[in-house]
Amino acid sequence: MNKIAVCPGSFDPITYGHLDIIQRGAKVFDEVYVVVLNNSSKKPVFTVDERMDLIRDVTKHIPNVKVDSFQGLLVDYAASIKADAIIRGLRAVSDFEYEMQITSMNRRLNDHIETFFIMTNNQFSFLSSSIVKEVAKYGGDISELVPKPVQEALHQKFKG
């Protein structure tokens, strides 16, 4: 029986920190669905389809990764694909309280789906999509923060 996990996020854009979590999750689970949240409270730089395309591009070397999107409750999506687990990345202690609240609610909604926290590699503990976008917007070097296709896509978005 395949062990399936969901790795959710806004991924606007995907960073090396996200990739670290995805790659490590893909070593543990048979299938990892990287799912793009359509968060109406945020103003994304990339559309959901653009984010999905970038994720597919930078994860194509990981055969057990699938890319999808969803709206609604994460546990409903996870149940619909028969996922056993949700993978969440933690950068710092400050992430833990927020993630614990979400995990507790998800468990209340569906106690058959476990949440696994993966601590990000220390070199990415400061990294967020927001920081990447801010640096890219002003022409800063993001080559060590995001893969080349993401660099190019951000350059296109912010040129002019």
C-alpha positions, 0 to 999 in steps of 0.5 A: 500500500502506497504511503501518500503525503500532501505538501501544501503551500502558496509557493509564490514562488517556490524556494530552495527551502521548499525544495529541501522539504519536498525532496526529504519528504519524497524519500519517506513517502511513496507519493508526495503531492505538492499542492498550491493553495489559492489563498484569497487573503494574499496577493500573489505575484504568480497565478496558481497555474504559473506556480504549478508550472514552476513547481513541476519544472523544478521537481521533475527530477523527483519521480514520486512528486505530483503537483496539484492545486486546491481550494477549501480545507486541506484535510478534505483535499488530503482525504480525496487523494487518500493521503496518509499525511501532511508534510509541513516545513518548520524554519524556526521556533516561531513557526511552531505555534502557528503550525501546531494550531493548524495541525490541531484543527486538522486532527479535529477535522480528520484524525486519520491524517497525520501531520509530519513536521520537517525542520528545514536545512539551517541554510534556509531557515531565514528564507521565505517567498516574501523575502525572495520577492522583495529582493527580486523586485529591487534587482538583488541576487536571488541565485542562491535562494531559488532555482534558475527557472524561478529566477527567470520568472521573477525577473520577467514579472519585475522587469520594466 
